[in-house]
């Protein structure tokens, strides 16, 4: 039976919390089917079969990370919205998350009225009178490679990110939140280190996913990640200004 409206996907590994969220959001189920998953693999399978309007995702999952899942969904379901729930939010992460304009945080324990209001607002879109949830709102498609890398750095992640744009292929390696290496392969050329990183994170289309982290990798990047991202953004602006020059 075809869906009449995008679904709500609840990704939460604790069954009691998952059932609580479904109960709170049940008044929305007439217009938005509610899907539930306790593992990343199950959630990924559901997204291949359904149009998701809202992801309600726990950050800490036994088989992975909710931020990584939403990074993947920014490509698979770019028009979706997201509500992240966590038992241990920090002011630092919360404030930095506001910069993205695409992620919404709620802390456990979840208050019924606030949870329902947030979900309804995200599904309906912000109105002039209501404004955005906690001052920031948007779709998952707003996540750029720079956003994904910054989220992982803030989270202190270790691993590799793989990005592709047509015939261009790149990988970025992180170690405890530091960017340590990047590689970029293009037709007839390949780069490594900071130059590769600047090219990769400024791609505007393509795909992005977590990749197998081979260890050890040669460390070719030593600058702080904040500096790297600022330089990448400056390079992108310079390129755009050049394109606009008559």
N, C-alpha and C positions, 0 to 999 in steps of 0.2 A: 504493500500500500504506500503510495507516495506521501512524503511529508508535506504538510501545508505550511510549515514555517521551519526555520532553522532550529536545531535541537540544542539542548543544554547538556553538556558533558561534565559530569562530576568525577574527577580523578582524585581519589582519597583512599589510602590503604586501610584506615581504621573503619571497620564496618559500622560501628555505632555513630561515628561522626558522619560518615557517608549517608546513612539513613536519616540522620538529623537534618542534613542539608536538603535531602530530597523532600522531607516532610515540610520544611520551611518553604521550599520553592514549588510545592505541589499546586498552588493556585495558578501557576504559570503553565502547567502541563497541558492544559487544553489547547493552548496556542503553540507551545514549544515542547515537543517530546523530550523527556528526561532520560539520558543514557548514563550508565554508571560503570566505572572501571576502578579496579584496585591495583592494577599493574600497568606500567607503561606500554607493554606489548599489547595488552587488551585495548587500551585507549587508542593506540596507533591503528589497530585494526578497525575500530569503530569509525575513526575519521576517514577511512577509505570508503566507507559505505554510506556516510551521512554528511549532510551539510550542517556544520556546527555554528550556531550563532554566539554561544557563550561557553567558554571553558572556565570551570571552577576547579582550581588545581592546587593541591598541597605541594609545597616546595620539597619537603623531606619524604622521599619514597624509598622503599626497601630495594628496588631494582633500578634506581636512577634518580634524576633530579627534575623537578617540575619546571625550572627555568630552561633546561635543555629541551624538554618536551615542547615548550611554547616557542622556543627558537625554531624548532622543526616545523611547528604549525604555522609560523609566519609565512612559510612557503606553501604548505599544503592547504591551509585555510586562512588566507591573508585578510579576508573581510571579517573574521571573527573578532570578538572581544574577549578579554581575560580578566578573571578575578582570582588573585593569588591569596591563598590562606596559609598561615604559618603559626606555629606555636611559639616561635621565638624571634619576632621581628626586632631589628635594632633601629635606632633613630638614624644611624649612618646609612644603612641600606635603604630605609624608607625614604629619606631625603634624596638620595642619589637616584632612586627609582623614579621620583617625580620628574626628573629631567627628560626621561624618555617619552613621556606623553602617551604611553601605550600600556602601562601596567598598573593595576589597581590592587592594593594590599588590604587585607583584613586580618586581624590577630585573633587567635583562639583564646578563650572560648568565644564562639560566634554568637552574637546577640541576634535574636530572630528578626526583629523589625529592621535592624540595620542591614542584615544579610539580604532579606527580601527586597528592600528598597534599592540596594546596590545592584542586585541582579536585574530587577525590572528596569532600572535606569540604563544599564548597559545594553540591554536588549532593545529598548525603545530608542536609545540615543539621547544625548543631552538636549534639554530645552533651554530657551533663553531664561526662563524663570528659575529652573533648578540648577543650572550650571553643571560642571563636571564633578564626578565623584572624587572627593578629597583633593580637588584642584587639578587632576590630570586624567585624561581619558583618550581613547583612540582605538584603532584596530591593530591586530597583530601584524598586518602587512606593513605597518609603520616601522617595524624593526629592521634597521640596516645592519650590515656586517659590523659597523662600528658599535652599534648598540649592543649586539650580541657579545662582542669581545669585551666591551666595558662591563656588562653584566657578569661575565665569567671572571674577570679580574676582581671585581668587587666581592665576588663569592669565594675568592681564593682557589679557583679551580685548577686542576691538573689534568691535562689531556690535549687532544688535538682537534681542531676544527677544519673541516674540508669545505672549500667553496669552489663552485664552478660557474663559469659564464661562457656559454658557447664552447669554443675551442680553448678557452683559458681555464687553467686549473691551479688551485693554490691550497696550501695548508698553513695553519698557524698553530704553534705549540705553546702551551702554557705550563708553568710549574709553580704551584702554590700561588697563583694569581699574577705571576710575572710572565710577560711574553718573552720567550727565550729564543725562538727560531721561527722563520717563515720561508716558504718556498713558493715560487710562482713559475709555472710552465706555460709557455705560449708557443704558437707555431714558429719554429726557427730560433727560439731563444728561451733561456731560463734564468731566473734570478733567485738570490737568497739573501736573507738578512733584512735590514730596515727598508731597502728599496722595494723588495718583494712585498713586505707588509703594507707599505703605502698604496701599492697598486691593488692588492687584494681587497682591502677594507673599503675601497671606494668604488667597487663594482656596484652597479645599480639594479641588475637583474641576474637571474640564475638561481642556484640552489645553495643551501648551507646545511650542514649536518655535522654531528660528532663523528670522528674517525678513530680508527684504531691507533693507539698511542705507542709507537715503537720507541724503545728506550735502549740505550741513550741516544739523544740527537745532539748534533753539534750546536753549541750555543753561539749564535751569530748576532743576537740582539742583547744589548746591555743597558739601554736607556730605560728609565721608568715608564710604565705603560701609559701614565697620564701624558707624558711628553710625546710618546709615540702617536697617541690618538690626536693630540693637538696638532702635531706636524702633518698627520694624514689629512685632517680637516682643512688645514691651511693649503695643502697641495691641491685638494679638490676645489677649493674656492679659486685658487690661482688658475687652474685649468678651465673652470667655467668662465672666469673673466676673460681668458684668452680666446675662448670660443665666441664670446660676444664682441670681441674687438673687430671693427670693420677692416 
